[in-house]
Amino acid sequence: MQTSDRPLRVLVVGLGTMGRSHALAYEASPGFAIAGLVNRSPVRLPPPLDRYAVEHDLRAALDRLRPDVVSIATHPDSHAGIALAALEAGAHVFVEKPLAATLADAEAVVAAAGRAGRKLVVGYILRHHPAWIRLIEEARALGGPWVFRLNLNQRSTGDSWAVHRRLMESVSPLVDCGVHYVDVMCQITDSEPVEVRGMGVRLTEEIAPDMYNYGHFQVLFADGSAGWYEAGWGPMMSETAFFVKDVISPGGAVSIRGDESGASDDHAVHVGTSALRRHRTGRPPELLAAGDEPDHQGLCDREAAFVARAIREDLDLSRHLRDALRSLAVCLAADESVRTGRPVRLA
């Protein structure tokens, strides 16, 4: 537990879209003070972050600055190595999803955090969104088993397509954002995933021959629930029904209704909600006002506040980490199923 009232000194590693948003959240929070910024290559930062020097040597920054917290928003294949180095240096860790590129690496990071007695928080930003919290509560109230229909398709062009192409050097679309939505499934079912079936298609010559930029999978849970998730990136993607967030059960259904008039590769569109639609079996549908509606930066601010609270109040994060490992296991199994053409049993 962090007993001092002084701000937590945070070292931010990775200054792409998410890293900048997290850094802005720490800069605005009285609970944090930015100790340093690290990025592998030169980067231009917006005010007020542009007043900080950007370092390129992580190890040197850890040794010199001795931060309380390391916030990691690099590519997924580097998450585990940076997290282990941060824990070894005595820091708490916030790491963007997915926790690691392999399940073994993710489990190693969780184990290292336990041995070090440090907090490890994974960037499941939807856990801090009031509409998604309400969706989970409403779905659980309907009773299971549940059927999940979820997707995150993005017609990305220009700079956003370049970002997606770079991401696909280390992670597939199914894994990168799929962990968010499997995490939601895990919170609702509170059941073990047992089998995953995935399919993928390479729709462009601009990515590696062994990578696909469109995929979907089905996951089966021990309680009889079943989930479907779809993700596609690239300039060829359709924007028809790109925002599907739907949970069905014997008791009825609850859905998040988004604004599909926006661009499908805009972060704000995918975290935004216009209302929740609920119907209980045998009753007319109801629209539930979303109410509190933070934007993307607002969600990063809330995530930062949770990290500070987890450290200062010594929160038990065992369920958080168990769900992080389960959601990653499902998405990596989907990736394996795509590549082998066979279902993957998890239990």
C-alpha positions, 0 to 999 in steps of 0.5 A, spaced: 500 500 500 502 507 498 501 510 505 504 517 503 500 523 500 505 525 495 503 524 488 505 517 485 511 518 480 509 515 473 514 513 468 510 513 461 513 508 456 510 508 449 507 515 446 502 513 441 495 514 441 493 511 448 500 512 451 499 520 450 492 519 452 494 516 459 500 521 459 495 527 459 491 523 464 496 523 469 498 530 468 491 532 469 491 528 476 493 530 482 494 523 484 500 523 479 506 526 477 510 525 471 517 522 472 519 521 465 516 519 458 520 514 454 519 512 447 523 508 442 523 513 436 522 521 436 515 523 437 512 530 437 507 531 443 501 536 444 501 541 450 502 540 456 506 534 455 511 537 450 514 540 456 517 534 458 524 531 455 522 524 451 528 519 453 529 512 449 533 508 454 528 504 458 533 501 463 536 507 464 530 511 465 528 506 470 535 506 474 535 514 474 528 515 476 526 510 480 518 511 479 512 509 483 508 506 477 510 504 470 505 505 465 506 501 458 502 503 452 507 500 447 506 494 442 503 488 445 510 484 444 514 488 448 509 489 454 511 483 458 519 485 458 517 492 460 512 490 465 518 485 468 523 490 468 518 495 471 516 490 477 524 488 478 525 496 479 520 496 484 514 499 481 507 498 480 505 497 473 499 499 468 499 495 462 495 496 456 491 490 453 493 485 451 497 484 457 502 480 453 503 477 446 503 470 449 499 466 455 505 464 458 508 471 458 502 474 461 502 469 466 509 470 468 508 478 469 502 476 473 506 471 478 512 477 478 507 482 480 505 477 486 512 476 488 514 483 488 508 485 492 506 490 486 499 492 483 498 490 476 492 493 472 491 491 465 488 497 461 480 494 460 478 501 459 470 499 458 471 497 466 470 504 467 465 506 462 458 507 466 454 504 460 458 498 459 458 497 467 450 498 466 450 493 460 453 488 465 449 489 471 442 488 466 445 482 463 446 479 469 439 481 472 436 477 466 440 470 468 443 466 463 446 462 459 447 468 455 449 469 447 454 475 446 454 478 439 460 483 439 464 486 434 469 492 432 470 493 425 474 499 423 475 502 416 482 505 417 485 509 412 491 513 412 495 514 418 490 510 422 491 504 417 499 505 418 498 504 425 493 498 424 499 495 419 504 496 424 500 493 430 499 487 425 506 486 426 505 483 433 498 482 434 492 480 430 485 484 430 482 478 434 487 479 439 488 486 440 481 489 441 477 482 442 480 481 449 476 487 451 469 484 449 471 477 452 473 480 458 465 483 458 463 476 457 467 473 462 464 478 467 457 477 465 458 469 465 462 468 471 464 462 467 470 458 464 471 459 457 472 451 454 472 452 446 474 457 441 473 456 434 476 462 429 476 464 422 480 469 418 481 472 412 487 476 409 484 482 405 490 485 403 497 484 400 500 490 405 500 485 411 505 479 412 503 473 408 501 469 415 497 475 418 489 476 417 486 483 417 479 480 418 477 475 423 471 472 427 470 467 433 465 463 437 467 462 444 463 456 448 463 457 456 462 451 461 455 454 463 452 453 456 453 461 454 456 462 447 459 468 444 461 471 437 466 476 436 468 480 429 474 484 428 476 487 421 481 493 419 483 496 413 480 501 407 476 495 404 472 494 411 464 495 410 461 500 415 455 497 415 453 494 422 460 495 425 457 497 432 454 491 434 454 490 442 448 485 444 447 480 449 441 475 449 439 470 454 432 467 456 430 473 460 431 477 454 436 482 451 440 488 452 444 492 447 448 498 447 446 503 441 452 507 438 452 512 433 454 509 427 454 516 423 461 517 425 467 514 422 468 507 424 476 508 426 474 513 431 476 511 438 470 516 440 465 512 436 467 505 439 467 508 446 461 512 445 453 510 447 447 513 445 442 509 450 442 502 452 436 498 449 433 492 454 427 488 453 425 483 458 422 476 455 414 478 454 415 485 455 416 491 450 423 494 449 425 500 453 430 505 452 435 506 458 438 513 458 446 512 458 447 518 463 454 519 464 458 519 458 465 520 458 469 521 452 475 517 450 480 522 454 475 522 460 475 514 460 483 514 461 482 519 466 478 514 470 482 509 469 488 513 472 484 514 478 483 507 478 490 505 478 491 510 484 486 507 488 488 500 487 495 502 489 493 507 495 487 502 498 491 496 496 485 493 492 485 486 491 486 485 483 485 477 483 479 477 479 481 483 475 487 479 473 484 472 472 479 475 467 485 478 464 488 472 463 482 468 461 480 473 456 487 473 453 487 465 453 480 466 449 483 471 443 490 467 443 486 460 442 481 464 436 488 466 433 490 459 433 484 456 431 484 461 425 491 459 423 490 451 424 483 451 422 481 447 428 477 448 434 481 449 440 479 446 447 481 450 453 478 446 459 
